Amino acid sequence: MSRKNVWIVVLLIIGISGLIALEGFIKPRANAQAVRYEAEQNDPLTHDIRQSIPYLNKYMGNAVNFANLNASLPFRSIGRTIQMYPDRLTAEILYQARAGELAPDKLNAFFMYNSTANFALIDNLEELIFTFEDQSFTIRRDEVETWYREVGSVALLRDADLWRAHVQSRIADEDQVTDFVTSVVRSSSQNNDRSSI
């Protein structure tokens, strides 16, 4: 075999080995990390609020920004549409799921996390309505501000360290989540006619 052919065989072996390493080890590890990251972002305890900060806005009427903000928060895997009521400074998120079929502890953590994020990042949003197929839940800014009174303002929670200390640490405590829900969240039944809201 000539020297040229030896080099071709050596390069072929190196190429095949590299392809095996890439396809057999590197890509599966990267895919596993991506799946783990997505799961972390869908859980209020491990969500990184810094991913949502770019959607900070003074006005709730920016529907695209509002939709993107909520797509960056936990429960993003549930289909949803939004409805804005700018004259009332109210936004409604209509979820394509039944609240009664979701785990109550996850649903309560979702209310606390996502409503706080919306009020912290949208300056003039005064009321938020989470509408599921079977129930509707209303949360008001003034009640959330009162619940977080030791912080001073929910707008201060835009800082990731304050967010972890005052929001995520409380979500880990079931009593805190229950207190938030009983103090702030108002529910009403749905009778499949969402136009009544």
DOMI-299765 format. One line per field, with one value per residue (C-alpha): residue number from 1; z, y, x. Coordinates in pm, whole numbers. Layout:
<rs>
n c(NUM|...)
c3 c(Z|...)
c2 c(Y|...)
c1 c(X|...)
</rs>
This chain:
<rs>
n c(1|2|3|4|5|6|7|8|9|10|11|12|13|14|15|16|17|18|19|20|21|22|23|24|25|26|27|28|29|30|31|32|33|34|35|36|37|38|39|40|41|42|43|44|45|46|47|48|49|50|51|52|53|54|55|56|57|58|59|60|61|62|63|64|65|66|67|68|69|70|71|72|73|74|75|76|77|78|79|80|81|82|83|84|85|86|87|88|89|90|91|92|93|94|95|96|97|98|99|100|101|102|103|104|105|106|107|108|109|110|111|112|113|114|115|116|117|118|119|120|121|122|123|124|125|126|127|128|129|130|131|132|133|134|135|136|137|138|139|140|141|142|143|144|145|146|147|148|149|150|151|152|153|154|155|156|157|158|159|160|161|162|163|164|165|166|167|168|169|170|171|172|173|174|175|176|177|178|179|180|181|182|183|184|185|186|187|188|189|190|191|192|193|194|195|196|197)
c3 c(0|-92|153|-1|54|417|480|321|544|856|776|705|1043|1219|1038|1124|1488|1509|1361|1608|1898|1776|1706|1990|2278|2217|2056|2304|2596|2446|2382|2742|2871|2651|2781|3141|3088|2936|3232|3472|3288|3317|3698|3917|4163|3901|3637|3557|3569|3373|3064|3109|3191|2820|2811|3065|2937|3067|2889|2899|2558|2379|2299|2132|2427|2671|2480|2468|2840|2925|2679|2877|3211|3363|3213|2870|2736|2772|2465|2523|2365|2511|2530|2625|2785|2771|2900|3224|3221|3229|3042|3014|2931|2802|2855|2655|2963|3255|3590|3764|3581|3693|4018|4277|4422|4074|3984|4302|4250|3892|4013|4252|4013|3687|3829|4022|3708|3501|3755|3809|3438|3299|3471|3407|3423|3699|3667|3531|3449|3403|3224|3195|3026|3357|3580|3573|3825|3875|4039|4103|4121|4440|4623|4498|4602|4949|4976|4889|5107|5270|4927|4875|4517|4290|4033|4256|4197|3850|4015|3988|4342|4494|4282|4420|4777|4774|4514|4445|4808|4906|4637|4805|5116|5068|5347|5171|4842|5015|5186|4853|4681|4961|4992|4627|4384|4314|4125|3937|3747|3370|3172|2839|2729|2749|2600|2934|3084)
c2 c(0|337|617|811|522|485|851|808|507|692|998|775|602|940|1069|764|776|1144|1077|794|1020|1304|1096|846|1066|1441|1488|1265|1449|1788|1668|1543|1880|2062|1842|1898|2275|2288|2092|2333|2631|2484|2452|2764|2634|2612|2865|3129|3464|3625|3455|3663|4001|4099|4122|4405|4671|4982|4902|4597|4681|4541|4208|4046|4129|4006|3677|3627|3700|3434|3190|3229|3142|2805|2628|2737|2388|2442|2600|2948|3264|3611|3881|4238|4488|4810|5031|4825|4760|4391|4095|3754|3435|3160|2817|2511|2288|2223|2358|2065|1821|1990|1906|2159|2227|2296|2515|2720|2764|2869|3136|3277|3267|3374|3648|3796|3787|3957|4236|4279|4305|4489|4827|4927|4584|4609|4283|3940|3672|3310|3138|2760|2556|2491|2783|3139|3299|3673|3833|4207|4405|4590|4261|4117|4438|4405|4042|4136|4451|4383|4417|4760|4704|4402|4606|4558|4183|4235|4176|3801|3780|3949|3725|3410|3541|3668|3455|3125|3062|3111|2875|2602|2658|2514|2732|3049|2937|2857|3197|3369|3184|3242|3609|3705|3459|3487|3201|3157|2863|2856|2727|2685|3036|3239|3546|3622|3751)
c1 c(0|140|192|-95|-337|-222|-304|-645|-720|-596|-808|-1107|-1067|-1035|-1346|-1552|-1436|-1528|-1871|-1932|-1827|-2048|-2358|-2316|-2202|-2198|-2542|-2730|-2570|-2662|-3019|-3050|-2928|-3181|-3466|-3355|-3331|-3681|-3821|-3650|-3800|-4149|-4124|-4164|-3902|-3628|-3738|-3476|-3658|-3373|-3519|-3834|-3675|-3639|-4021|-4027|-4267|-4438|-4764|-4985|-5129|-4823|-4990|-4688|-4465|-4729|-4769|-4392|-4359|-4615|-4457|-4134|-4298|-4395|-4701|-4582|-4650|-5027|-5185|-5323|-5452|-5468|-5732|-5649|-5886|-5680|-5962|-5957|-5578|-5666|-5522|-5681|-5495|-5724|-5569|-5666|-5683|-5911|-5789|-5959|-5731|-5409|-5230|-5358|-5012|-4868|-5166|-5130|-4754|-4831|-5076|-4820|-4524|-4684|-4904|-4612|-4396|-4666|-4716|-4341|-4265|-4570|-4591|-4951|-5117|-5378|-5568|-5484|-5739|-5631|-5917|-5921|-6192|-6369|-6272|-6151|-5913|-5869|-5567|-5532|-5208|-5302|-5360|-5030|-4851|-5007|-4899|-4537|-4547|-4208|-4043|-4199|-4315|-4339|-4142|-3836|-3864|-3716|-3381|-3302|-3161|-3466|-3686|-3522|-3541|-3899|-4078|-3904|-3809|-4174|-4297|-4094|-4307|-4657|-4800|-4678|-4833|-5162|-5159|-5097|-5382|-5633|-5534|-5504|-5669|-6043|-6206|-6531|-6680|-6692|-6984|-6803|-6900|-6583|-6750|-6913|-6590)
</rs>
